């Protein structure tokens, strides 16, 4: 079974703090993704990584950065957390494929910024 | 600009009846379509997919239909069961920034409630 784990299920941070969200997958997948899910907005892609140290911006990268130093680990960084970054954050991974690449998701981290 | 649209935020059906969830898209470059199911406090899980060159794909109780001319797809669940109650996301796959990798664009989701 593919397993994608996220370091925390719930996190509460203060405005201005630097926040790290960690994601680990155990299936040797090349691709890893960070999404946020908000009510009425669905899942929106923040960043995508297709290899170690390689990254691409998604649809809403502003206020976020990422790090991929090892193939199995993909970190999302909020440099200075703001209240509008309160959300559910979902990590996913997939193999490289020709379009039909099923993404496997972690359980999510619900981040609250106060 | 919303490229994948799920216009019904919620749907309620009786156990044993058919559930039909709809999805519309605007980008002709999408080449695969996927449905994901999400329970509260869990990540989405893959349900079923269809290539843009097909018009139907079936897997047990789940069937996805694609109408390319109308840019419309639907997910049929027959018969519906209470355990199917979840949020269903439609997603479409296209090349990422013209490169060789693909990304998914998700709709906003439809909450399906199957009543016993």
Contacts between the chains, C-beta under 8 A, distances in Angstrom:
chain1	res1	chain2	res2	distance
A	4	B	43	7.2
A	9	B	41	7.8
A	31	B	101	6.8
A	33	B	103	7.8
A	35	B	106	7.9
A	40	B	9	7.7
A	40	B	108	6.1
A	41	B	108	6.2
A	42	B	6	7.8
A	42	B	89	6.4
A	42	B	106	4.6
A	42	B	107	5.6
A	42	B	108	4.0
A	42	B	109	5.4
A	43	B	44	7.3
A	43	B	89	6.6
A	43	B	106	4.2
A	44	B	106	7.5
A	45	B	103	6.2
A	45	B	104	7.5
A	45	B	105	7.8
A	48	B	96	6.8
A	48	B	101	7.4
A	48	B	103	6.2
A	50	B	101	5.0
A	56	B	96	6.2
A	56	B	97	6.5
A	56	B	101	7.6
A	58	B	103	7.3
A	90	B	43	5.6
A	90	B	44	7.3
A	92	B	43	7.5
A	96	B	101	7.1
A	97	B	102	7.2
A	98	B	102	7.8
A	99	B	31	4.9
A	99	B	32	4.6
A	99	B	51	7.8
A	99	B	93	5.0
A	99	B	102	5.1
A	100	B	32	4.6
A	100	B	34	7.8
A	100	B	49	5.8
A	100	B	51	6.7
A	100	B	93	6.8
A	101	B	93	7.3
A	101	B	102	5.9
A	102	B	34	7.2
A	102	B	46	4.7
A	102	B	49	7.3
A	103	B	46	7.3
A	103	B	104	6.4
A	104	B	46	7.6
A	105	B	36	8.0
A	105	B	43	3.2
A	105	B	44	5.0
A	105	B	45	7.1
A	106	B	43	5.2
A	107	B	41	7.2
A	107	B	42	5.7
A	107	B	43	5.2
A	108	B	41	7.4
A	108	B	42	7.4
A	108	B	43	5.5
